[in-house]
């Protein structure tokens, strides 16, 4: 029963939209990374708004995520 419930639960927590841009592997990978970045930033914002983490912690976590996203984009552009 748990396996059946996992897919809809994951789709709810981690929604992904279709990619409508120019299709190539680098663009698809970056789009997936960008969607993951946006989802994590949303979670961090909710935690900060709810008082679970401090604004400084939220900022630092988002800054780390941003650097990771930038590095992934740079790696994709240098590989092609």
N, C-alpha and C positions, 0 to 999 in steps of 0.2 A: 504494500500500500504506500509505503514511503517513497518508493521509486516513481510511482505514478504522480505523486504530488510534487516531486522535486522540479520537474520541467516547468510547469506553470509558475511555480514559486520563483525559480531562477529567471524566467522571462519577465516576471513582475519586478524583481529587484534589479535586474541587469538588462533593461530593454536595449535593443539595437535596431536602428533604422536601416533601411536599404540604402545602398550607395547609388547615387544617380549621376556621378561624375564620369570622367573619362576612365574607362576600365583598364587598369594594368596592375600587376601585383603590388608595386610600391604604393600606389594610391589606395588600394584596398587595405593594405596593412596599416598605413597611416590613418585611414578613416577609422579602423577598429581601435587603434591607439587613442585617437581623438575622442571617440565615444566613451572609452574607458576613463579617460581623463575627466570628461564632463560628468560622468556618473560619480566618480570619486570626489570631485569638487562638490557636487551636490550633497553627498553624504557628510562631508566635512562641514559644510555650511549648516546643515541640519543639526549636527552635533554641537556646533558653536552656538547656534540660536537657542538650542535646548539647554545650554549651560553645562554640557558634558565636557567640553574642552574650552580653553581660553582663546580669545581672539588671536593672541600671539602664536599659540600652538597651531591654530587653524591656518594662519598666514604662512607659517613655516612649512606645514605639510603641503599646502597648495603650491608654494614656491618649489619644493622638491619635486612634486608631480610635474610642474611646468618644465623644470630642467630636464626631467626624464623624457618628456614629450619632445622637447627641442632636440635632445640627443638622438632620439629615435628618428626624427625627421632628417637630421644631418647625416645619420648613418645610411638612411635610405637614399638620399640624394648622392652621396659619395659612392655607393655601391653600384649605381646605375650608370 
